[in-house]
Amino acid sequence: MQQSKEQWLATRTDPMNWPNNEYFQLLIDKAWQLNVELRSSKIHELWYYRPDSRTIYIWEPDLINEPLAYLLTVFGHELGHVTDFDRHPEFVARTKDLHYSNVPWDIELSGFVSGFRLLSELGIPLAPETFAFFIAPPMQQQVLEIIQAGPQQSRESA
């Protein structure tokens, strides 16, 4: 049985200065629905997902210092990983013993594509160009090409 959102916030998330924004709150709601923990990252400037503990680690200073579009992109990307790892259990085995900086290209690409699709499904109005702006090249161009091609191409690539 899933916890109420209030119980989840009290027990499965670290207290953070969450943006008071309806779109960011939709992503928090999605994390609750997916039963994912939200914890503070101890790795400088890094957001990342740990499938073994179903935890997204968030670089807390970003919540105050970065623009909303960046926060939606990075949080969407991490939630994209959650849905990808749920759909593709083999991703767990492929990344189990890897350093976070060595995650395979196709898994990172899929996380971005799935993250953008999730934002779209939630009605979060973030243009493909804005989403891709926060992604480092050369991944940036590949993500942009896929998400601009439309939902069918995005599904095939994710």
Backbone as numpy.savetxt, mean C-alpha at the origin, in Angstrom:
# Nx Ny Nz CAx CAy CAz Cx Cy Cz
-13.92 -14.08 14.07 -14.76 -12.89 14.07 -13.88 -11.65 14.07
-14.19 -10.74 13.20 -13.38 -9.53 13.10 -13.71 -8.56 14.23
-12.67 -7.91 14.71 -12.84 -6.90 15.75 -13.60 -5.70 15.20
-14.24 -4.96 16.11 -14.82 -3.69 15.69 -13.66 -2.77 15.30
-13.98 -1.76 14.53 -12.93 -0.83 14.11 -12.27 -0.18 15.33
-13.05 0.14 16.33 -12.50 0.77 17.54 -11.53 -0.17 18.27
-11.89 -1.45 18.37 -11.00 -2.44 19.00 -9.73 -2.60 18.18
-9.90 -2.67 16.86 -8.76 -2.82 15.96 -7.81 -1.63 16.11
-8.36 -0.42 16.11 -7.50 0.77 16.27 -6.76 0.74 17.60
-7.42 0.25 18.64 -6.81 0.23 19.98 -5.75 -0.85 20.13
-5.89 -1.97 19.41 -5.01 -3.10 19.66 -4.09 -3.47 18.49
-4.45 -3.10 17.27 -3.70 -3.56 16.11 -3.05 -2.42 15.33
-3.11 -1.23 15.89 -2.44 -0.10 15.27 -1.67 0.66 16.34
-0.56 1.24 15.94 0.16 2.13 16.86 -0.51 3.50 16.82
-0.52 4.20 17.95 -1.08 5.55 17.91 -0.21 6.43 17.01
-0.83 7.00 15.99 -0.11 7.87 15.07 -0.97 9.08 14.76
-0.34 10.09 14.21 -1.03 11.31 13.84 -1.63 11.14 12.44
-2.69 10.32 12.36 -3.31 10.02 11.06 -3.87 11.29 10.45
-3.69 11.48 9.15 -4.29 12.65 8.49 -5.81 12.64 8.64
-6.35 13.78 8.94 -7.79 13.92 9.05 -8.33 14.24 7.66
-8.43 13.20 6.85 -8.82 13.34 5.46 -9.69 12.16 5.08
-10.79 12.41 4.40 -11.74 11.34 4.07 -11.11 10.24 3.23
-10.20 10.60 2.32 -9.60 9.59 1.45 -8.59 8.74 2.21
-7.81 9.36 3.07 -6.87 8.59 3.88 -7.65 7.66 4.83
-8.76 8.17 5.35 -9.58 7.35 6.25 -10.17 6.14 5.52
-10.46 6.29 4.22 -10.92 5.13 3.45 -9.85 4.04 3.41
-8.59 4.44 3.32 -7.50 3.46 3.32 -7.33 2.81 4.69
-7.51 3.59 5.74 -7.48 3.01 7.09 -8.61 2.00 7.23
-9.80 2.36 6.74 -10.93 1.43 6.78 -10.61 0.15 6.01
-9.96 0.29 4.87 -9.60 -0.89 4.07 -8.61 -1.77 4.83
-7.65 -1.17 5.50 -6.69 -1.94 6.30 -7.44 -2.72 7.39
-8.41 -2.08 8.02 -9.22 -2.76 9.04 -9.98 -3.93 8.41
-10.63 -3.70 7.25 -11.39 -4.76 6.58 -10.50 -5.92 6.19
-9.25 -5.62 5.82 -8.30 -6.67 5.44 -7.61 -7.30 6.64
-7.93 -6.81 7.85 -7.35 -7.32 9.09 -5.82 -7.22 9.09
-5.35 -6.03 8.74 -3.92 -5.74 8.68 -3.55 -4.84 9.86
-2.43 -5.13 10.49 -1.93 -4.24 11.54 -1.22 -3.06 10.90
-1.29 -1.91 11.57 -0.57 -0.71 11.14 0.37 -0.32 12.27
1.65 -0.41 12.01 2.66 -0.14 13.04 3.65 0.90 12.54
4.33 1.51 13.47 5.34 2.52 13.16 6.62 1.85 12.68
7.13 2.33 11.56 8.37 1.78 11.00 9.57 2.31 11.76
10.51 1.42 12.01 11.77 1.82 12.65 12.87 2.02 11.60
12.53 1.73 10.33 13.50 1.88 9.25 13.29 3.25 8.61
14.32 4.05 8.65 14.25 5.45 8.21 13.59 5.60 6.84
12.53 6.39 6.82 11.80 6.76 5.60 11.21 5.58 4.83
10.94 4.48 5.50 10.44 3.31 4.78 9.06 2.88 5.27
8.16 2.71 4.32 6.89 2.03 4.52 7.08 0.64 3.91
6.59 -0.40 4.57 6.72 -1.74 4.00 5.68 -2.67 4.61
5.43 -3.76 3.89 4.46 -4.77 4.31 5.18 -6.06 4.66
4.81 -6.63 5.80 5.32 -7.94 6.23 4.17 -8.94 6.18
4.15 -9.81 5.16 3.03 -10.75 5.05 2.98 -11.78 6.17
4.13 -12.10 6.77 4.14 -13.10 7.84 3.37 -12.63 9.07
3.29 -11.33 9.28 2.54 -10.80 10.42 1.34 -9.95 9.99
1.09 -9.88 8.67 0.02 -9.03 8.11 0.12 -7.63 8.70
1.31 -7.05 8.58 1.56 -5.73 9.16 2.13 -4.79 8.11
1.54 -3.59 8.04 2.12 -2.51 7.25 2.84 -1.60 8.24
4.12 -1.37 7.96 4.92 -0.46 8.77 4.97 0.89 8.08
4.67 1.93 8.83 4.51 3.28 8.29 5.58 4.19 8.87
6.26 4.92 8.00 7.23 5.92 8.46 6.43 7.13 8.94
6.30 7.21 10.28 5.42 8.18 10.90 5.66 9.64 10.52
6.90 10.11 10.42 7.09 11.52 10.06 6.42 11.89 8.73
6.26 10.91 7.83 5.58 11.21 6.56 4.15 11.70 6.78
3.50 11.21 7.81 2.10 11.57 8.06 1.94 13.07 8.30
3.01 13.70 8.72 2.98 15.15 8.99 3.69 15.94 7.90
4.75 15.36 7.36 5.64 16.12 6.47 5.39 15.96 4.97
4.64 14.96 4.57 4.46 14.69 3.13 3.07 15.10 2.67
2.94 15.43 1.38 1.62 15.80 0.85 0.68 14.61 0.83
-0.60 14.92 0.85 -1.62 13.88 0.86 -1.48 12.94 -0.34
-1.18 13.45 -1.52 -1.05 12.58 -2.70 0.04 11.53 -2.48
1.14 11.92 -1.85 2.20 10.95 -1.54 1.69 9.89 -0.57
0.99 10.32 0.47 0.48 9.38 1.48 -0.50 8.39 0.86
-1.36 8.88 -0.02 -2.31 7.98 -0.68 -1.59 6.99 -1.58
-0.55 7.47 -2.28 0.21 6.58 -3.16 0.92 5.49 -2.37
1.64 5.87 -1.34 2.44 4.89 -0.61 1.56 3.93 0.21
0.50 4.46 0.82 -0.40 3.59 1.58 -1.16 2.67 0.61
-1.60 3.21 -0.51 -2.25 2.38 -1.52 -1.34 1.27 -2.01
-0.07 1.62 -2.24 0.92 0.62 -2.68 1.05 -0.51 -1.66
1.16 -0.17 -0.39 1.30 -1.21 0.63 0.04 -2.06 0.75
-1.14 -1.43 0.64 -2.38 -2.21 0.65 -2.47 -3.06 -0.61
-1.90 -2.57 -1.71 -1.81 -3.38 -2.92 -1.01 -4.65 -2.67
0.08 -4.53 -1.91 0.85 -5.72 -1.55 -0.01 -6.69 -0.73
-0.80 -6.16 0.20 -1.64 -7.03 1.03 -2.56 -7.86 0.13
-3.24 -7.20 -0.79 -4.17 -7.94 -1.65 -3.42 -8.88 -2.59
-2.25 -8.45 -3.07 -1.45 -9.33 -3.94 -0.99 -10.58 -3.21
-0.49 -10.42 -1.99 -0.02 -11.58 -1.23 -1.18 -12.50 -0.87
-2.37 -11.93 -0.68 -3.55 -12.77 -0.44 -3.90 -13.57 -1.69
-3.81 -12.93 -2.85 -4.16 -13.59 -4.13 -3.06 -14.53 -4.63
-1.82 -14.23 -4.27 -0.67 -14.99 -4.77 0.19 -15.49 -3.59
-0.22 -16.56 -2.93 0.53 -17.05 -1.78 1.99 -17.37 -2.10
2.29 -17.64 -3.37 3.68 -17.92 -3.75 4.58 -16.70 -3.55
4.00 -15.51 -3.47 4.81 -14.31 -3.21 5.48 -14.39 -1.84
4.81 -15.05 -0.89 5.39 -15.18 0.46 6.68 -15.98 0.38
6.65 -17.10 -0.30 7.85 -17.94 -0.42 8.96 -17.21 -1.19
8.57 -16.45 -2.21 9.57 -15.75 -3.03 10.27 -14.62 -2.27
9.62 -14.07 -1.25 10.20 -12.93 -0.54 10.63 -13.26 0.89
10.36 -14.46 1.33 10.55 -14.84 2.74 11.93 -14.47 3.30
12.98 -14.78 2.60 14.32 -14.56 3.13 15.04 -13.37 2.49
14.27 -12.51 1.82 14.88 -11.38 1.13 14.90 -10.13 2.01
15.93 -9.33 1.84 15.96 -7.99 2.42 14.90 -7.17 1.70
14.29 -6.20 2.40 13.23 -5.41 1.77 13.68 -4.71 0.49
14.95 -4.43 0.36 15.43 -3.74 -0.84 15.60 -4.70 -2.03
15.41 -5.99 -1.80 15.59 -6.99 -2.86 14.30 -7.66 -3.30
13.16 -7.05 -3.00 11.89 -7.63 -3.43 11.88 -7.64 -4.96
11.48 -8.75 -5.57 11.50 -8.85 -7.03 10.67 -7.76 -7.71
11.17 -7.34 -8.86 10.55 -6.25 -9.63 9.07 -6.50 -9.88
8.72 -7.73 -10.28 7.32 -8.00 -10.62 6.40 -7.89 -9.41
6.90 -8.18 -8.23 6.07 -8.06 -7.02 5.88 -6.58 -6.67
6.94 -5.79 -6.81 6.81 -4.35 -6.56 5.86 -3.71 -7.59
6.05 -4.07 -8.84 5.19 -3.53 -9.90 3.73 -3.88 -9.62
3.49 -5.11 -9.27 2.13 -5.55 -8.97 1.55 -4.78 -7.78
2.37 -4.51 -6.77 1.90 -3.74 -5.61 1.45 -2.34 -6.00
2.18 -1.71 -6.91 1.78 -0.38 -7.38 0.49 -0.45 -8.19
0.42 -1.40 -9.11 -0.77 -1.51 -9.97 -2.00 -1.85 -9.12
-1.85 -2.81 -8.23 -2.97 -3.18 -7.35 -3.35 -2.03 -6.43
-2.35 -1.29 -5.96 -2.62 -0.13 -5.11 -3.40 0.94 -5.84
-3.03 1.24 -7.07 -3.77 2.23 -7.85 -5.19 1.75 -8.09
-5.34 0.48 -8.44 -6.68 -0.08 -8.67 -7.53 0.03 -7.40
-6.93 -0.23 -6.25 -7.65 -0.12 -4.98 -8.12 1.31 -4.74
-7.23 2.28 -4.98 -7.63 3.68 -4.82 -8.82 3.99 -5.72
-8.77 3.51 -6.95 -9.87 3.75 -7.90 -11.16 3.10 -7.41
-11.07 1.86 -6.94 -12.26 1.15 -6.45 -12.89 1.86 -5.26
-12.06 2.49 -4.45 -12.55 3.22 -3.27 -13.05 4.62 -3.62
-12.91 5.01 -4.88 -13.36 6.33 -5.30 -12.42 7.45 -4.90
-11.16 7.11 -4.66 -10.17 8.12 -4.29 -9.64 8.75 -5.58
-9.90 10.04 -5.77 -9.56 10.69 -7.05 -8.08 11.09 -7.14
-7.27 10.14 -7.54 -5.84 10.41 -7.72 -5.50 10.04 -9.16
-5.10 11.04 -9.93 -4.80 10.82 -11.34 -3.60 9.88 -11.49
-3.57 9.09 -12.55 -2.43 8.19 -12.77 -1.09 8.94 -12.75
-1.04 10.13 -13.33 0.21 10.89 -13.36 0.64 11.32 -11.95
-0.32 11.65 -11.13 0.00 12.04 -9.74 0.48 10.84 -8.95
-0.21 9.72 -9.11 0.20 8.48 -8.43 1.63 8.12 -8.83
1.91 8.13 -10.12 3.22 7.72 -10.64 4.32 8.72 -10.28
3.96 9.97 -10.04 4.95 11.00 -9.72 5.84 10.58 -8.55
5.29 9.85 -7.60 6.01 9.51 -6.38 6.77 8.18 -6.49
6.79 7.59 -7.65 7.48 6.32 -7.88 8.79 6.60 -8.60
9.85 5.98 -8.15 11.18 6.21 -8.76 11.27 5.56 -10.13
11.96 6.24 -11.05 12.23 5.62 -12.36 13.18 4.44 -12.15
13.17 3.46 -12.98 12.33 3.27 -14.18 10.97 2.63 -13.87
10.73 2.24 -12.64 9.44 1.65 -12.27 8.30 2.63 -12.59
8.54 3.89 -12.40 7.53 4.92 -12.60 6.88 4.82 -13.98
7.69 4.74 -15.01 7.16 4.71 -16.37 6.37 3.44 -16.63
6.85 2.33 -16.14 6.15 1.07 -16.35 4.79 1.07 -15.65
4.75 1.56 -14.42 3.48 1.65 -13.69 2.52 2.56 -14.43
3.01 3.72 -14.84 2.15 4.68 -15.53 1.57 4.09 -16.82
2.39 3.40 -17.58 1.89 2.79 -18.82 0.78 1.78 -18.54
0.96 0.99 -17.50 -0.04 -0.04 -17.17 -1.33 0.58 -16.66
-1.23 1.53 -15.74 -2.47 2.07 -15.17 -3.20 2.99 -16.15
-2.46 3.59 -17.09 -3.13 4.41 -18.10 -3.79 3.54 -19.17
-3.32 2.31 -19.32 -3.90 1.41 -20.32 -5.30 0.95 -19.92
-5.64 1.08 -18.66 -6.98 0.74 -18.21 -7.04 -0.49 -17.34
-8.24 -0.78 -16.84 -8.40 -1.87 -15.87 -8.00 -3.25 -16.39
-8.30 -3.56 -17.65 -7.96 -4.90 -18.14 -6.45 -5.11 -18.13
-5.69 -4.14 -18.65 -4.24 -4.24 -18.64 -3.72 -4.33 -17.20
-4.31 -3.55 -16.30 -3.89 -3.57 -14.90 -4.09 -4.93 -14.29
-5.23 -5.60 -14.59 -5.49 -6.92 -14.04 -4.50 -7.95 -14.55
-4.19 -7.85 -15.85 -3.26 -8.81 -16.43 -1.86 -8.64 -15.87
-1.49 -7.43 -15.49 -0.14 -7.15 -15.02 0.01 -7.37 -13.52
-1.10 -7.42 -12.80 -1.03 -7.56 -11.35 -1.03 -9.01 -10.94
